[in-house]
Amino acid sequence: MARTGPEVADVFRRYGDGYRERHGASLSTAQRRVMTAIERCRTAALGGHVEQCDQCGHQRISFNSCRDRHCPKCQSLARAQWLDDRRAELLDTQYFHVVLTLPKEIAGIAYQNKAPVYGILFRAAAETLSTIAADPKHLGAEIGFFAVLHTWGQTLLHHPHLHCVVAGGGLSPDGTRWISCRPRYFLPVPVLSCLFRRLFLGYLQKAFDAGHLEFFSSLEPLRERRAFLRYLAPLRRAKWVVYAKPPFAGPEQVLEYVGRYTHRVAISNNRLLDIDDGTVRFRWKDYRDGNRQKVMTVSADEFIRRFLLHTLPDGFHRIRYYGFLGNRHRAHKLARCRELLAMPVPEPFHDQSEKDHRDHYEELTGVSLKECPACHQGQMVTIETIGGVTTRPPIQDTS
């Protein structure tokens, strides 16, 4: 069913041109591209197709999607496919959720240096979890996990952090045993926090010394090495936030969680309440006030600014895999984990590349894109293709 409430795209279509006129000099090429993609998504600009029910004759026009990963309307099929892939990798063990957050003093540096600093965040977090888990004093095993980058908080301000989903155990160094974590306990959070802080700041200083960081505006004084080191000094003593949540109740809860978090964008359309007279109202959850739902009103310009804070560099991977889930040895090591856990061999993979995307979507989600929305008996059949102006190959997507 089509959404009837306000959408992020409505904000950009209504106020995007004015924002470009006022702030064009500060917009990056990637941010401009995101704005244009969201404005054009599922409009005549991208073309589309006309469908007709083969039973009652009902017709509908479905415009093509932009496929941009920042667009709130273009993640459903990608999310469903990713979930299906991860379902085949779940092991019969407990799973933990670990969150590693950058201090606000680093967030400003990260915004001006997204690719190198977000990359350091992934590297330091992965090395922290893997190192402590491999220590015989704690677990003494090679763990497997994936990490998802989020750069926002509930109010859309810049808040970079990683969500990690970690199997509650791992392979022994010689690969002959599965070593389980203690029930409902993963690894000591204070130890994780200290190592994460040391590794991150060490890699950040190396990036500075290699000339990989740039500083502008209020951070411009940090271009001088002494000023940069003075800026980091208090952070070497501060407590860095590493949060290990209670373990998931079971594999299905893991899938429910990752379905909410992996392909999320800064704000979903269902959080928007209204757009009126140059302002945007949206719901947000105040974690400091008992998770109460509240409403925030900001100017359209401020809403667009906050949304664009979270534009990722082109080609940047925001979901990464480590340990026995690392891409290079995943198949072999997962097979060994299943063997040690006495799990059945999963069904063989079937190539879906030649399947109609609507059939594939229904198979993954249970939602039919072919069923007639009027009579619910017939099938929608494409009877006409509508051309559009686009630099990217269009994809038919009526999800």
C-alpha positions, 0 to 999 in steps of 0.5 A: 500500500502506498504511503499517504503521509509526508516523506523525506523526498517531499522535504527535498522536493519542496525546499531542496532548490532553496537549500542549494542556493543558500548552501551550495558552496558547502555541499559535496558532490556526493551530497548533491547526488543524494539530494537529486536521487531522493527528489527523483525517486519514483517520479516520472523523471526516472521513467517507469511502467504501466501495469494492468490487472489480467482479471479486472483491468485495473491499471497503475503506474509504477515509477522506477526507484533511484536505488540510492542507499541513502533513500528511505524508499529504496532499501526493502529489497536489499534488506530482504536479500541481505537478511536471507543471506545472513539467515544461512550463516546463523549458528546454533549458539548465543549471539551478542550485540556490542556498540562502540561509540566515538566521543563527540570530540572525534565526531567533528574530525570524522565528519571532515574526514569520513573515509579515513576516520570511519575506516579507522573506526572499523579497524580499531573495533574489529581488532579490539573484539578479535584481540580480547576474544583470542586472549586465553584469559578471556575466551581464547578463540577466533570469533565471527561478527559483522559490524554496521556503521551508523552515523546518526542519533535520534535527532539526526545529529552526527553520532558515529558508532558501530553496531556489532553482532557477535557469535557467542563463541568461536574456533580454537586456535587449532580449529579442532574445538568450538569454545563457547562464551559463558552463558549471557556473558561475552567479554569484559567491557572495561577491557574492550573500552581501553583497548578500543581507545588506544587502538583508535587514537593510535591509528588516528595519529598515524593517519595525521602523520601520513597526511591523510586528515584535513581540517577546516573551519573551527578545526583548522588549528589542528593542522599543526601537529602540536595542536592536534596532539594537545587536542587528543591528550584528554581523550587518552584518559577519558572513558570511551563508550563500549556497550555490550547489550544482553544477549539475543534470545535466539537466532530469530531475534538476531534476524529481527534486530539486523532487519531493523539496523543494517539498511537503515537510513538516518530517518525513515518516512514513518517518523515524519509527522508533517511539513508545513510553512518551512518546518519539519516535525518528526518523532524521536526517542529520548534515551535519556528520559526513559526512551520516551517518544517526543516530537521535534520541530526544525526548519526545513533547511536544518532538517536537510542539513542534518540528513546530509550529514550522514552521506557516505563517501562513494564506494564506502562499505558500511557493513563489514565482516570479520573473524570466521565471517571474513569474506576470504575464508567464510565458507570454509570456516562456517562449515567447520563451525557447523561441524563442531556444533553438530549442525545440519549442512545448509541447503545449497545456494540457488542463483536468483539473478535470472528470477523476476525481481517481483517473484524474488521479492515475494519469496524473501518478504512474503509480500506480493508485488504482482497481486492486483490491489483492486480485486486481489484475484488477478496479476498485474502485467506490464503493458507499457514502459515509460521512458525517463531521463536518468544516467543509471539503468532503471530498476522496476521496484513497486515495493 
